[in-house]
Structures are given as C-alpha cells and as structure tokens.
Amino acid sequence: MLRCIFNYAAEEYLDKDGKPIITTNPVKRLSHSRAWNRVDRKGAASAAACCGKMST
C-alpha cells in the first residue's frame, strides 16, 4: 500500500519544471537493500497463554 502511495505522489506532485518532487521510492530502496525491520511472528501457543482457551 505504501508503495502505491509513493508511486502516485511521484506522478502527481511535480516541481515548476515538470520533474517529480519524489525521485526515489523509499519502499523500493528498503526492499532492494532488505532493510525492513523484522518482526517475529506470534505463535498460537503464545496467544493461547495470553488470552486463555477459547470455548466452543
């Protein structure tokens, strides 16, 4: 979603010479360099311990 917003802004917002204000999409840079912040998945076991067993 964030990539789409930056792509739209790069096409929509231009300077007085008609060149895009945003020249590089930061999402593309993060993906290329694999610099995204990693977040560990929360397993079902930790959710059950936190919230208790669900009744059916």
C-alpha positions in Angstrom: 0.0 0.0 0.0 2.8 2.4 0.9 4.5 1.7 -2.4 1.3 2.7 -4.3 1.0 6.0 -2.4 4.6 7.0 -3.2 4.2 6.0 -6.9 1.1 8.1 -7.1 2.8 11.1 -5.4 5.8 10.8 -7.7 3.5 11.2 -10.7 1.1 13.7 -9.2 3.4 16.2 -7.5 5.8 18.0 -9.8 8.1 21.0 -9.4 7.9 24.0 -11.6 10.0 22.3 -14.3 7.7 19.3 -14.5 10.0 17.0 -12.7 8.8 14.8 -9.9 9.5 16.1 -6.4 9.9 12.5 -5.2 12.6 10.9 -7.3 13.2 7.7 -5.4 10.5 5.5 -3.8 11.8 4.7 -0.3 9.8 1.4 -0.3 11.8 0.2 -3.3 15.1 1.2 -1.6 14.1 -0.7 1.6 13.1 -3.8 -0.4 16.2 -3.8 -2.5 18.6 -3.5 0.4 16.4 -5.8 2.5 16.4 -3.2 5.3 12.9 -3.8 6.5 12.5 -4.2 10.3 11.9 -7.8 11.1 9.1 -8.7 13.5 8.8 -12.2 14.9 5.6 -14.0 14.3 3.4 -14.6 17.3 2.6 -18.3 17.5 -0.7 -19.9 18.5 0.8 -21.1 21.8 1.6 -17.6 23.0 -1.8 -16.3 22.0 -3.4 -19.2 24.0 -1.3 -18.4 27.0 -2.1 -14.7 26.9 -5.9 -15.0 26.3 -6.8 -18.4 27.7 -8.5 -21.2 25.9 -11.4 -20.3 23.7 -14.7 -22.1 24.4 -16.7 -23.7 21.7 
